[in-house]
Amino acid sequence: MIPILDSKRQYATIGNEIEKVVCEVLRSGSYILGPNCKALEVELAKYIGCNYTVALNSGTDALHLALRALDIGKGDEVITTAFTFVATTEAIGIVGATPVFADIDPDTFNIDPKKIEERITPKTKAIIPVHLYGQPCDMDAIMDIAKRYNLYVIEDCCQAIGAEYKGQKVGTFGDIGCYSFYPTKNLGGMGDGGLITVNSENLRNRIIALRNHGGAIRYHHDEIGVNSRLDEIQAAILRVKLNYIDDWNKQRRAHAKTYNELFANCPDIQTPKELPDTYCVYHQYTVKIPNRDNIHKMLQEAGIGAMLYYPIPLHLQKVHEHLGWSKGSLPNTEKDTECVISLPMFPELTLEEQKTVASTLINCIEKSKAAV
Ligand SMILES: *Cc1c(COP(=O)(O)O)cnc(C)c1O
């Protein structure tokens, strides 16, 4: 059995360090938004390269509070991709705004800047590009459109911590960047967590108030907020793991290169393409194959933990039915949801395992072709 991700292997390498800092938190008596959260915010601002970060309870909250902080709500439209995790559009729905979908670039799976402009209306307030699978979006083109139409940009970086576009980390191009520390992410806690990156001090203060019941001063409430505070145990764990994130991302990139080489002679397997001048962090290693559902089943039976991210595009999900998007409206997105499959990818994956994954996938494709 080769899992898509094995968190226990990572714990085996740094468990001692983590147990030490968790015990320190337990003894400290300070459990929420304490010294570890403050330090994590400073360390991550330095790592990502922005003025401020605000630690939150989840990536979903980061997206939600980013929209709130920019006063986006009822009657407003936000352009984004349908080829992402539902949290991206859920956040738009939570604030009462309307997601508007632009099709993807089939090479990178990310929103195609050329498809954004035709979706802009007088109601459009913002664009949410999603750096899917750890691949940076074409930020020059997106920021150019945002400037010309005076739109906000909120980057969904939940799968892309450490990823760079032209030497600059994602989450620093738009007005706000949103990160998730869900355990399976490249920098994952041992519970939920999230983060906002921001350069504007005003926006930072607004988000700090929103995360703690809408008031900067205790028991003084200026607006309806939420409880989205990060706890000290998660912050302490994330501070340990932050020391390793660059090495882990390097290992993921090396694994991606190995997979690419193993599939180099297989015209049926389309390996991921990177935009020039980007640093991709391979949250997922996702290929396109024919007869995908069948091969997915065969891989599962062979003990290979392959996954489908995401089997139904968001414009065709029941939750967004009332928006009236029909099949055929986003052809590249719809085509890719039918042929993508993500293979085992985590820093501790071994070369032997990668070879097994590759030869099994190649075999399954040959078998499914012979059966036709
Ligand atoms: C994980 C993820 C989120 C949500 O993050 P949570 O911390 O699980 O709330 C949002 N967008 C994308 C693209 C994600 O992968």
Ligand as a Chemical Component Dictionary entry (heavy atoms), coordinates in Angstrom:
data_LIG
# 
_chem_comp.id                   LIG 
_chem_comp.type                 NON-POLYMER 
_chem_comp.pdbx_formal_charge   0 
_chem_comp.three_letter_code    LIG 
# 
loop_
_chem_comp_atom.comp_id 
_chem_comp_atom.atom_id 
_chem_comp_atom.alt_atom_id 
_chem_comp_atom.type_symbol 
_chem_comp_atom.charge 
_chem_comp_atom.model_Cartn_x 
_chem_comp_atom.model_Cartn_y 
_chem_comp_atom.model_Cartn_z 
_chem_comp_atom.pdbx_ordinal 
LIG C1 C1 C 0 -7.581  23.555 1.946  1  
LIG C2 C2 C 0 -8.085  24.612 1.057  2  
LIG C3 C3 C 0 -8.918  25.647 1.525  3  
LIG C4 C4 C 0 -9.520  25.656 2.901  4  
LIG O1 O1 O 0 -8.651  25.570 3.935  5  
LIG P1 P1 P 0 -9.168  24.994 5.368  6  
LIG O2 O2 O 0 -8.036  25.308 6.263  7  
LIG O3 O3 O 0 -9.407  23.545 5.183  8  
LIG O4 O4 O 0 -10.386 25.733 5.722  9  
LIG C5 C5 C 0 -9.267  26.648 0.641  10 
LIG N1 N1 N 0 -8.856  26.654 -0.625 11 
LIG C6 C6 C 0 -8.069  25.678 -1.116 12 
LIG C7 C7 C 0 -7.624  25.753 -2.537 13 
LIG C8 C8 C 0 -7.677  24.626 -0.297 14 
LIG O5 O5 O 0 -6.912  23.645 -0.797 15 
# 
loop_
_chem_comp_bond.comp_id 
_chem_comp_bond.atom_id_1 
_chem_comp_bond.atom_id_2 
_chem_comp_bond.value_order 
_chem_comp_bond.pdbx_ordinal 
LIG C1 C2 SING 1  
LIG C2 C3 SING 2  
LIG C2 C8 DOUB 3  
LIG C3 C4 SING 4  
LIG C3 C5 DOUB 5  
LIG C4 O1 SING 6  
LIG O1 P1 SING 7  
LIG P1 O2 DOUB 8  
LIG P1 O3 SING 9  
LIG P1 O4 SING 10 
LIG C5 N1 SING 11 
LIG N1 C6 DOUB 12 
LIG C6 C7 SING 13 
LIG C6 C8 SING 14 
LIG C8 O5 SING 15 
# 
